[in-house]
Amino acid sequence: MSLKQELHEILASGIEALALDIDSHQQAQLVEYVLLMDKWNKAYNLTSVRCPKQMMVKHILDSLAIMPHLPESNIIDVGTGPGLPGMPLAIAFPEKQFTLLDSLGKRVRFMTQCAHSLKLQNVTPLQSRVEAHQPIKPYDIVLSRAFASLKDMLHWCEHLVDSEGLFLALKGQYPQDEIEEVSNHYQVIRTENLTVPNLVGERHLVWIKKA
């Protein structure tokens, strides 16, 4: 079996386990994204995960697990690295707009190439420090995965949403200490334990709003 076929199988079984609605074209795009990441990773060191099959679990299925929790349509993924979780979510939600922000040029070049290769119209890769980014209008959701502590994320990203906006943070173990550090200006409105197929370790999603 070819690597491409193996990646398709891991993805398809993961989508089934997560009960997600992702069509065959989108699945092909997700596999292609992993292959592009693997190719670029050899030269640009985009991720510490070296094995494409591990990338499919640790990066793609891990990102897709938050699909049921994204009601809004104008989303910024801060500290996105090579586009995680924003790029897989943009493939899964062609009707939603994703700004993928990272401070490193090589990552932004990679995401720009991916958006071009995969013909994604709803992705805007952006090279900037998060505190320097001034959006024309507020985002609906600030999304982060392995970006910073909750306290730091809120401090750096508070200008990206208005009073209606949401902060969504993807964490590993339940971040009790980080939640206790969140200031009174914010409210942790819910947390969810996510199950990611074939992933070892805990995953939690934390929702925060301005108080």
Phi, psi and omega in degrees: 000136181285161178303317181302316180295319179298317179298319177300318182293316178299317181295311183298318180290325177294318178298320179295316180297324180276353181057049181258157179255094180228118187282175187295325178295316179295322178297319178297321178295320180295320177295318180296323177299316178297317180296322176294318180297318179298317181295311182290330184299327182298327182260327191250354177053057184282329184213149179283347177280117187264331187270126181302325180292325175291323177301320182298322180279305189287334182251309187282304181296324177299320178288317184292338181299339180267005179309315183293351187250020182242079182285330188273172192241348180243103195236138171245131177256110186265141183059045191287346183064234178278012178112038184236127005270004191299317184295310176301322180291324178295324176294318182287333183235074182298342182275348180261151180261131181237125169260123182251108190253129174211152183273347184265125183301321183295324178290319180294322176297318177299312181297321178298317177296318178299313180301321179291310183297321184268002179055049179267117181272350190251019182241130174238098175288140186219125176265113181190155165283143188300322182289343180269347183280121179245099183290151178295319174225157184297150174279158174283321185222134166258120184249138176214146179224118179053040185264305184194175173296159180302317181301313181291319179302314181295320180298315184282334190250004188300332183279356186273344178230159174265196185294341180271345188288159182243146168252127178240119181243126177267120185236167176275256177295158180304120190273062184305312182298319180293321180296321179293336181277347183295131186287168182292348179287349183233160180228123173282110188269335172192161173227151182223135175274118182261142174252118180253121183305131175069006180266127176275130179111164183275154172224135178227145176245132183242128177258132179225141174234160171291138183287000000 
